[in-house]
Amino acid sequence: MNWLIGAMGALIVAGAAYLKKSLSLSGAAAAVMMGTVYYGAGNLFWFGTLLLFFMTSTLLSKYRQGSKQDLEKSYAKTGKRDAGQVFANGGIGMVLCLLHFMYPHEAWKLLFIGVMAAVTADTWATEIGSLSRRPPRSILNGKSLPPGTSGGVSWLGSTAAALGGAIIGAGAWLFGVWSGLVPDLITYAIAGLIGGLVGAFTDSWMGATVQKMYRCTTCGKDVEVHRHCGQPTERSGGWDWMTNDAVNLISSLIGGFAAWVAAAFL
């Protein structure tokens, strides 16, 4: 029955997101599969936390969208998520849910909180940080960067990342209570906060150092896309296989371990 409930719930959410153009067709299909596993192999703790990430991130992507349109032209991924981005953000969590289904242990839950906090923090930092009136600064040397540049951080974006991570931790605690578990609010909230910040800053560091990047031949800006200012871009740096999705996946995994370590010291 749980598998059927998960499939129906995921179909409703993914269908609505597809109609709202928050998900592509491939992204919607991936979301249905993922949501089915999250509830079927897990429960509301897993499914609800995933939904909290997706809904808040989608709402923020729509907030003042007109002010962010120019910046989005520099990003490999925009507000409309495809299957690659869906799996990059929620794939590790799905694996952790299945591992907990087969080998129940609290560690899987803490890792999951950190993973989801990391992808939430990164999304919140991007969506809210891009509205900062002050230009971002390089995570490597603190120098001012053009808005939208990979590896740029700001106080507004960092604050949003911390808030997003903590909310995932608190939300996971609440969904855990509703699922009949007895989680500790402080442990989950701190795990979310630490996992979110570590994941978001790891994402920024990788964006500045190893992510595959291009340079616009017209404006000279470093971007993640093959075309900018209406012209093809030139390869400028990073590793060939280190796409934006790969960066998201790796940084979320690191965020998960950071949350688990942080919880171990509480």
C-alpha positions, 0 to 999 in steps of 0.5 A, spaced: 500 500 500 505 504 501 508 504 494 501 505 491 500 511 496 507 514 494 506 513 486 499 517 487 502 522 491 508 523 487 504 523 480 500 529 483 506 533 485 510 531 479 504 533 474 502 539 477 510 541 477 510 539 470 504 543 468 507 549 472 513 548 467 517 547 474 519 540 471 521 538 464 517 531 462 523 527 463 524 531 470 517 529 472 518 522 470 524 522 474 520 525 480 514 520 480 519 514 480 523 517 486 517 519 490 514 512 489 521 509 492 521 515 498 514 513 500 514 506 498 521 504 501 520 509 507 515 513 510 513 520 511 519 522 514 523 521 507 517 523 502 516 529 506 523 532 507 524 531 499 517 534 498 519 540 503 526 541 498 522 541 492 516 545 494 521 551 497 526 551 492 520 551 486 517 557 490 524 561 490 525 560 483 519 563 481 520 569 486 522 575 483 524 571 477 524 577 472 530 580 476 534 573 475 533 572 468 539 575 466 543 571 471 540 564 469 543 565 462 549 563 465 547 557 469 547 550 466 540 549 469 535 554 470 528 553 474 525 548 469 529 541 472 530 535 467 531 528 469 539 529 470 538 535 475 532 531 479 537 525 480 543 529 482 538 533 487 535 527 490 538 520 487 543 520 493 537 520 498 533 515 494 539 510 495 539 512 502 532 510 503 533 504 500 539 502 504 535 504 510 529 499 508 534 494 507 538 495 513 535 500 518 539 504 522 539 512 524 545 513 520 542 513 514 537 518 516 542 523 518 546 522 512 539 523 508 538 530 512 545 532 510 544 531 503 537 534 502 540 540 507 546 541 502 541 541 495 536 545 499 542 550 501 545 551 495 538 552 491 536 557 496 543 561 496 543 561 488 535 564 488 536 569 494 543 570 493 542 573 486 538 578 489 543 581 493 545 588 491 552 587 493 556 583 488 558 576 490 566 575 492 570 569 490 570 563 495 577 562 493 580 569 494 575 574 496 575 578 490 569 581 487 565 577 482 560 579 476 553 576 479 552 569 477 559 567 477 560 560 479 564 560 486 561 567 488 558 567 495 555 573 498 552 574 505 545 574 503 546 567 499 550 564 505 544 566 510 539 563 505 543 557 505 544 556 513 536 558 513 535 552 508 539 547 511 536 548 518 529 548 515 530 541 512 533 539 519 527 541 523 522 539 517 525 532 517 524 532 525 517 534 524 516 529 519 519 523 523 514 525 529 508 524 524 511 518 522 511 515 529 519 516 530 522 519 536 527 524 533 531 529 537 529 536 534 536 539 536 540 534 533 536 534 526 536 541 526 544 542 527 545 536 522 541 540 517 545 547 518 552 544 518 550 539 512 547 545 508 553 550 509 558 545 508 554 542 502 553 549 499 560 552 500 563 545 497 559 547 491 561 554 490 568 551 491 568 546 486 564 551 481 570 556 482 576 550 481 574 544 478 567 545 474 567 545 467 566 552 465 566 556 458 567 563 457 563 568 453 566 571 447 562 577 447 562 579 454 568 575 457 564 572 463 565 565 465 559 561 464 556 554 465 553 554 458 555 553 451 552 559 448 552 566 451 550 573 449 547 569 442 554 567 441 558 560 442 562 560 448 569 557 449 572 552 453 575 556 459 577 551 465 575 545 469 574 537 468 571 535 462 566 530 466 565 535 472 558 538 470 553 542 474 549 535 476 556 532 478 558 538 482 551 538 485 551 530 487 558 530 490 557 536 494 550 534 497 554 527 499 559 531 502 554 535 506 551 528 508 557 526 511 558 533 515 551 532 518 552 525 520 559 527 523 556 533 526 550 529 529 555 524 532 558 530 537 552 532 540 
